[in-house]
Amino acid sequence: MNKEFGYVRVAAVVPELRVANPIFNTDVILKEVDVLEEKGVQIALFPELSLTGYTCGDLFLQDVLLEKAKDSLIKLAHATQDKNIYVIVGLPLLVGNELYNCAAVVGRGHILGIVPKTYIPNYQEFYEARWFSSEAHLQMTEVTIENEVVPIGRDLLFQDTEKNAITFGIEICEDAWAPNSPSTHLSLSGATMIFNLSASNEVIGKYEYRKDLLKMLSSKNTCGYVYASSGVNESSSDLVFSGFAGIFENGTLLQENDRFSFETTHIIEDVDIERIMSDRRKNKSFFGQNTQVSRVIPITIVDNNTDFLREYSTTPFVPKNEGLRQARFEEIIRIQASGLAKRMKATGIKKCVLGLSGGLDSTLAFLVIMESFKMLHIPFRNCIAVTMPGFGTSKRTLENSLKLIEAYGVTGMEISIKDASLQHFKDIGLDVSKKDVTYENTQARERTQILMDLANLHQALVIGTGDLSELALGWCTYNGDHMSMYAVNTSIPKTLVRYLVQYFVEKEKNESIKKTLKDILDTPISPELLPPDTLGNITQKTESVVGPYLLHDFTMYHFLRYGASPKKIEFLENHAFQGMYSKEEIHKWLDFFFQRFFSQQFKRNCMPDGVKVGTISVSPRGDLRMPSDADASIWRDEL
């Protein structure tokens, strides 16, 4: 199942080790391989020179150690005969007259390929050139081990015969630190995963530096990057090795281990190859000139049919790390406010008009306007905040609007749209009792007309309040709330809007404002176009009609950001929202999303200017160029 959606389960292992004892080390590796296969791991990585240990020194020049290391490799290969796991280990290997620091890939009973280290460190605490030669010196492309011809070289790619996108290459320790690292050429040649066998010692500051380097490698190469380094069982005569292991994907650290363990440790993660390929298809800068020709070694990744390990946030637009959230939210607000400030400077206009409904979206837009005015040193009274009660406006939202207007000292206006709407119903012959889409949209367009005319009257900009989620679903009235002169929330999904308003609550010192914002956060999401109940409570709740924004934002993120198929998104949602929504609900609203997304493109094709904030935008001038009459059938049929 996991392979079907492009996932490969990988492990990075830091094994218990005895320096210069390949027999002991191989037994440890074999035991760990059994454990990992039981857990569904398809590719397992061990550290640099893991069969012998990295700190053998001049013992690398001893025939006994070299022969035992080769015997251990053969034993390990034979042990994988009936296993569905590929294993990558390190060993010193004599090729011709030169000794190489190598990685070996074994699986299905065979040694599939040997990759020698390219860059040999010979500075400060490293003196590998005393024993090892660089891959650049290699004169042959094959070696014979136990009567089996094995490809050798840094140009090897190991590719799944069924899903060719599952392709990996190998580099060793220092290779990653070099400006012209092998991983770049391997990635350009088609490797979607890079495995790095390493022996990286610890000194102050190196842990974070190394982690940042690996993040950057996985980002610039648009790949998965699996890293395993030698542990504390290496010799401590001069150095200490912590045994860092990390699994990265497109610049993100997915998993890391606890360092400094004398016992065998491992980390396991499901790497998303389809996500990697999606980013590569979009980023044409990725495909640079690659003069190296790679050799492909066929392998067969067998689906592990185990439980899905990968964890996905139910709010992908919101940072997972709470410690980083405040800084991220501050950055978002500054981007929004700066975009509006630039538009005001460019036009020379010093006033804004906003429809303030007492809902989340208009509240966020209002707060962003306040930030823009601070940047430009414009008095708050230059913001004309208009509350326009209609047939569905509740006392609660109206009062909250008026409280914000008063608290910030903006120019407030209250203009009822009831009489104008009733006159329009009469003019067009609408039966008011029907309460249909015309009844609702008339109110939205009446409000927009008022805002546009006020903007003309006061030489101001109408600021749009609609958010990214509404644009994706087309949940806005065409030429009504769909239109403005500049839209500040156009790249902010509904789930993030809530967090941003909460951010203002947390930093607000005025208790009255704080209380009002909290009440707005607690108010049900509603366009308030249908009459309230007899007690004045909101009856029209958006999510009961269009479905949970939590699900729609998740769908939008994975569909637009990574090109995930409906079937894969359904798989991820059933995993991420288990216990929150039933499979039937997920299926229903997923189909609803695709039906709406395709049918409502005509609204997005003429949406107003608005700043892009995150990685997703549906602006026809930026991220989404899509015909209004595209057919959604194949996406919906897949469900």
N, C-alpha and C positions, 0 to 999 in steps of 0.2 A: 504493500500500500504506500509506504513512504517514498519509495523510489519512483512510483508513478507520478508523484507531485514534485519530483526533482530533488529529493532529500538523500543525502549520503551521511551515514552515521560514522563519525571518526572519533578516534581516541588519541590523546597525547599522554604518554606514560613516562614516569620517572621511576625506574626500578631499583630495588635493593641491589647493591653491587659490591663485588670484591675486586680490587684493582689487580689486573694481570691474571685473572682466573676465569677464562672463557667457559669452562665447564659449569661452574656455579652460576655464572651470569646467564648462560643459556637456559639452565633449568628454571631460573626465576622468570625469564621471558616466556618460556613455554607454559608455565603455570598461569601467568597473566593473560596469555593469549586465550587459554581455555575460559577464563573468567570473562574476558571481553567478548568472545564469540557468543557466550551465553546471554550477554546483554545486547546482542544484535549489532555489535560493531562490525563494520565492513572494511575499514582501513585503520590500522593501528601504527602509531609512530613511537619509536624509542629514540633515546638521545644519540649524539655523536659518539662513535667508537663504543657503542653500548655492549658489544660482545667482550671487549677487553677492559674497558675503562679508558678515560681520556688521559689520565695522569701517569701512564706507564713509563714515560721518559725514554731512556736509552734501551729499555726492554723491548721497544718496538723494533730494535735491530736484531732481536733474537729469533732464530728460526723456529724454536719451540712455540713461542707465543703466536707467531704468524700462522703456523700449521694448525695449531689448536683453534685459532679463530676461524680459519677456513673450514675445519671439520665441524665446528659449531654451527656455521652458516648452513652447511649441508644438512646437518641434523635438524635444524629449524625448518628448512625447506621441506624435508621429508615429513615432518610432523604436521604440515599444513595440507597434506594430501586430501583428506576428507573434510576440510574445514572451509567455510564460506567467509574467510577473512584474509585480507592481504596485510602483510607485516613488513614494516620498514625498519631496518636495524643498521648500526654502524660498525665497521671493522677496518683494520689495516689490511690492505691487499697488495701483494707483490705482483706487478704486471711488467713482464720483461725484466729489465734491470732496475726498475724504480718502484718505490713504495708509495702507495696512495691512500689517503684518508677517504674512505668510501661509504656510501649508503647502498644497501642492497634491498631490493624488493623481492619478497618471496610469497608464494601462494600456489595452491593446488598442486603442491608437491614439487614445485620448480623454483629455481632462481630466475626471476624474470628479467632483471636488469641491474646493472651496477652504475652508480653515479659518483665519480670522484669529486672531491672538493676542488674548487677553482682558485679561490683566493686563500693563500697560506699565510696566516699572520706570523710575523717575526719581529715583534716590537714589544717593548715594556715586558709584561709577564709572559708573553707568548713567544715560543721559539720552535714552531712546528717545522720550519724549513730545515731544521737539523735532521728530521726523519722523513718528511713527506715532500713529494713533488706536486706541482700544480697540474690540474687537468689539462692545462694548456700544453704540457709536455707530452701528453698521451699521443702515441703514434698509431694505435690500433682502435678498431671499433668493436671488436669482439674478444672475449677471453673464453677459455675452456676450463670449466670447473666440474670435476667428476664426470668427464666425458660428455658434458652438456655445453653447447656453445651459448654463451650469454652476452647480450649486447652491453657495451660499456660506453659511457660518455655523458656529458652534461646535457646533451640534446634529446634525451629520452623523454617521451610522453607516454603515460599509461592510460589507455582509453577504454571505456566500457563499450563492448560490442553492440549493446542494445540501445543505450542512451549516450550518444557520442559526446554530449555536453559534459558528461562526467569524465573529466580528463585531469590527471594530475602530473605535476613535475616536482623535482626535488632540488633543493640547494642545502648547503651545509654551513651552519654557523656564520663565519666571517663573510661568506658570499652575500648575506643579507645586508651587511654593513658597507659593502663596496658600492661606489657610485653606479657602476654598470653591472648590477646584480643579475645573475642568471634568471632569477624569477621574472624579470621584466620580459626577457626574450621568450621564456617558456609561456608566459601569459599571452603574449602577442601571437604565439604559435598555437594557442588554443587551450592551454591549461587553465581550468577554472579553480583548481586548488593547488596550493604549493605546500609541501611538507618540508620543514626545516629541522634537521637533526643538529643539535647544538651542544656546546660545552662552554657556557658563559658564566664566568666567575662573578662573585658579588663584591662590589666596592660601593661606597656611599654614593647614592644618586643614580646608580646604574639601572636599578629595578624599573623606575619610572621612565627613564630615557629609553631603555630597551623596549618597553611596552609601547611607548609612543612611536618608536621606529617601526614596530611590527604592525601597528594600526595603520600607519602611513603606507607601508608596503601593500597591505591588503586593499587600501583605498586606491592608490594610484594604479595598481595592477588590476583593480576590480575583480577580486578573487577571494576565495577562502584561504586562510593561511593558518596552518597547524604547526605549532612549535613545541618541541620538547628538549629540555636542557639537562645536563648531568647534575646529579644531586650531591648531598653532603657525604655520601660514601666514597667519593673520590678522595685522593690523597690531599691532606691539608698541610703538607710540608711548607707551602708558600701561599696557597690560595684556599678559599672556601667557595664551593659551588652550592647554590641554593636549591637547584632543581626546579626552575620555573617552567611551567607548562601553560600554554595559552592557545585558545582557538578563536580566530578572528574572521570577520566577514565584512567586506566592503567598508573597512575603517571602523568597525564596531567590535569590541571585545565581547565575545559570547560567553566564554568560560575561562577561568584561570584557577590554578590549584593553590593549596597552602604550601608554601615553600619550607625548606629546612626539615624535611622528614627523612628519617633513616629507613623507614619502611616503604614498600612500593605504593605509589599513589598514581591515580589516573583521573583524567577528566574526559567526559564524553559529551558530544553534541551532534545534532542533526544540522548539517550545512545545507543551505538552500541554493542549489545550483541554478534553478530557474530564476531566482531573484538576481543572481550574478549575471546571467545571460541577458536579462531584461535591461540591466544598467549598461551592459556593453552595447546592446543594440541602440540605445539612446545616445550614448556618448561617443560621437564620431572621433573625438580627439584620442580615444583609446587606441585606435588602429594606426599606429605609427609605422615607420619603415622598419621592417624586421628582416635582416639579411641572413639570419640563421635558418637552416632547414632542419626540422626535427624528425626524429624517427619515432613511429608510433608502435607501442607494444600493446597488443590486445589483451584485455582482461574482461572478466564477467562479474559484475557486481550483482549478487543475489539479494533480492528483497528480503529484509530481515523479519518482516511481519510481526514486529513487536510494538509495544505501546510507543506513541509519539512522545519524544523527550522535549522538543523545542517549546519554550514558553513564549507566548505572544501577549503583549499588553492589550487589554480591552480598550484602551485609549491611546492608540499609536501616535496621535498628534501631541500628546502630553509627555514630557520627559519622565522616565521612570524614576530617576534619581531625584528625590525630594530636595536634596541639598543644591541641585543645579536648577531647580524649577524657578526660583525667584530671579536668578540672573537671566534665565531664558525668557521669562515673562517680561522683564524689564526691556530686554532686547526687542521683543515683539512690539511692545508699545512704542518704543522709540522709532522702529521702522514705520509703523502706521502713522505716527504723528509727523515724522519727517516727510513722508510722502505727501501728506496734506499740506504741510507747511511750504514745501517746494511748489505745489500747485498754486497756493495763495500768492507766493512771491512772484511766480511767473505771470500770473494774471493781474497782479496789482490789487486784487480784491482783498479786503480786510474784514469781511463779514461772512458768516455761515448761517444757513437755515437748516434746521433739523426737525424731523417729526419725532417727538419724544413720547413713546407710547407707555412707558413703564415696564416694558419687557426687556429681556436680556440684550438683544442685538442693538436696540436704539440706545440703551444705557451705555454699552461699551463704546459705541460711536460718539456719544456725548462726552464721555471721559477722554477719548482720544482727541476730540476737538479742544478740550481744555488743555491737554498737553501741548498741542500745536500752538495754541495761543500763548502759552508760556514761552515756547521757543522764539516766537516772533514778537514777544512783548506787546501783544494785542489785548486790550481789556476784555474781560469775560462778557461784558454787556454787548459786545459785537456778535455774540452768538444768539441767534433768534431761535429759541426752542419752542416749538408749537405742539401743543397737545390737542388732538382733534377727536373728541369723543363721538362715537357712533352708536349704532344699535346694540353692539355687543360689549361696549366698554364697561368694565367693572369699576366700582368705586375704589377698589384697592389699587388698580394700575393708574387710574387718574390721579389719586392722591399722591402716589409715589412720584409721578411725573412732576407734579406741582412742588413737591418737597425738594426735588433735585434742582428745579429752576430757582427756587428761593435760596437754597443753601449755597449755590455757586454764584448767585448774583447775575445770572444771564438775563437777557430780555425774553420774557415769557409771554406766550399768547395762548389763549384757549378759544378754539373755533370749532363749534359743533358742525358736523357734516350731515346731520339728520335731515334738515329741511332741504338742503341742496340735493341729497340723494333721493328723497321722496319726490321732489319735482322731476328729477331725471327718470325715476321709475314711471311717473305719469306720462312724461314726454315720449318714452319708448314703448309704453303699453305693457309694463311688467306687472304681473300679479304679485303683490308684495307678500302674500301668504305662502308663496312657493319656497322662499328662502334658498334659492338655487345659486349656481355659480355666478350668474349675472348680478344677483342681489349682493353677493360678497365682493365681486370685482368692481362694481360701481363705487363702493366705499373706498377701496384701495386707490382707484384712479382719481376720485374726488380729492383725496388727501394729497396725492402727488400734484394735482393741478394747483391746489392751494400753496404748496411749498414752492413750486416753480414760479408762480405769480408773485409770491412774497420775495423770492430771490430777485426777480426783475425789478420789483418796487424798491428794494433796499440795496441793489447792486451787490448781491451776495451769491455764494455757492450753495447749492442744495447738496447736502452730504447724505449719501446712501447708507443704509443700515443693514441691508441683506448680507447674509453670511455664505460661506462656501458650501455648506451642506444644503442650503436652500437652492443654490444655483445648480448643484449636482442633480437634485431631484426636480428642479424647475418649479419649486414650491414658492412661487411669487407671481404676482399679477402682471402680465405683459403690459408694458407701458404704464404700470402702476408703481408699486413699491420696487418693481424690477428696474426702474429708471432713476437716475440722479445725475448730478454734475461731477461728482467724484465719490467713490465708494471706498470706505476705509476698512470694511470687514470682509471684502471680497475674497480674501485668502484665508479667512479664519473659520474653521469648522465649528459646528454648534457645540461640540463637547469642549473645545478649547475656549469658546466664548465664556462659558461658565467659569472656567478656571481663571480667566483673565479678570473677570469682574470680582472674583474672590480675592485675587491679588490686590485689587484696589481697596477691598475691605480691610485686608490685613495691614496695609500701609497707611490707611486713613486714620487721622488722629481725632477728627471731629466725630463725636459719638452719635450725633443726629444723622450725619451722612452715612456713617457705618451701619446704623440701624435700618435706614432706607434701602441701602444696597443689599443688605441681608434679606430683607423682605422681598426684594426683586428676585433674588436668587431662589427664594422659596415659592415664587409664583409659577403656576403651570404654564408651559409654553403654549401660546395661543395667538392667532391673528385677531381675536375678539371681533369677529364680523357677524356672529350670530348672537341673538339676545341671551343674557344670563338667566339663571333660574330665578324663582320667586324670592330667593334670599339674596340675590345679587351676586351669586358665585358664578365663575367662569364655567360654561358648559362645553364650549368648543375647544377641545384639547388636541393640538396638532398631532402628537404621537399616536393617538388612537386612530388617526386617519392614515398617516403616512408611515407609521411604524417607529420603532425606537431609533433615535439619532445615534445612540451608542452602536447599534448594528450598522447603520448606514455609513457612519464615519469610518468604521473598521473596513467595510466593503470598499468604500471610495479610496481609502489609503492603499490597500493592497491591489486594487484594480488599476488606479491611475499611476501610482508610484512604481509598481513592479510588474504591471501587466499580468497579474495572476488571473487564471481562468475562473469562471464561476464555480466549477467543481472543486477547485483547490481552495477558493475562498470559503465555500461551504464546509470543507474539511477543517479548515483553520477555525472557523467560527464555532463549529461543534466542539472543538477542543478548548478554545479560549473562553467560551461562554457557557461551558458545562455547568448545569445547576442554576443558571440565570434565565436561559431561554430554552425551550424545547426544540428538538430537531425540526418539528413541523413549523414552529414560528420562524426559525432561522431560514428555512426553505422558502416560506411565504414571502418574507420581507426581502430576501435576496432577489427573488424573481421580480418583485415590485420595483426594486432599485434599478435593475437593468431595463425594465419596461419604461420607467420614468426617465432614466438617464438618456436613453437614445431619443425618445419622443420629444424631449424638451431642449434639444440643442439649439433650436431657433432662438430661444431666449438668450442663451449664452453668446451666440454669434453677434448680438448687438448690445452686449452689456457695456455699461459705462467704464471709464478708466478707474483703475483701483490698484493699489500697490500689492505686489506679491510678497508674502511674508515667509511662508514655509516652502517645502519642496513641491507642493502641489498647487496648481492654479488652473482654472478653467477658462482663462481669458483667451479669446480667439486671436489676440495679438501676441500671445506668449506661448503658453504650454499646450493648448488644445486646439488643434486645427482639425475640425471634424464636420462632415456634411450634416445638414439638418435632417435630411431624409435617409440616413443610413438605416439599414435593416438590423434589428436586434435579434433576429430569429436564431442564429447559430449560438449566440450566448445563452439565450433562454432555453433553447433545446438541450444544451449540455446539462442543464439542471434536471 
